[in-house]
């Protein structure tokens, strides 16, 4: 095992420091702690979350499952799921970079059910490195087939909400990681 560890250390040492998590150190911890204090105070007071205004991008569309070729003619099969894109401004926008303030999300629901008829809804949060919707989209489609609608948000510092200075999903400071985690839970 020590040989494998030594090889890994050699490989990691040649990777530029900007291509690692927390490459810029701690960052502005005070700003992250201020957001944390605000969130904890709201929880302690039992305050209701601040209202958000959702704006929809386009109309509902049928979600297609896959492309097939039939005698050289491509066609899509419906998955029985309807999807819609939307966005809102994060309640924690004062603590986030400009690129992360807008929360993009996707809503998936069974195609044969109106949203007012949906009895169950799931919020599918991303795991570390999940910059796109493709994995959670598969889960949302499977849930919709069982009658469960899903909201799939893009977390701060990921995908379309990634700041310009950041490489892929590699959050550059510990304070940015704290801000992303806290802003994603508000």
Order of alpha helices (4+ residues) and beta strands (2+ residues): alpha-alpha-beta-beta-beta-beta-alpha-beta-alpha
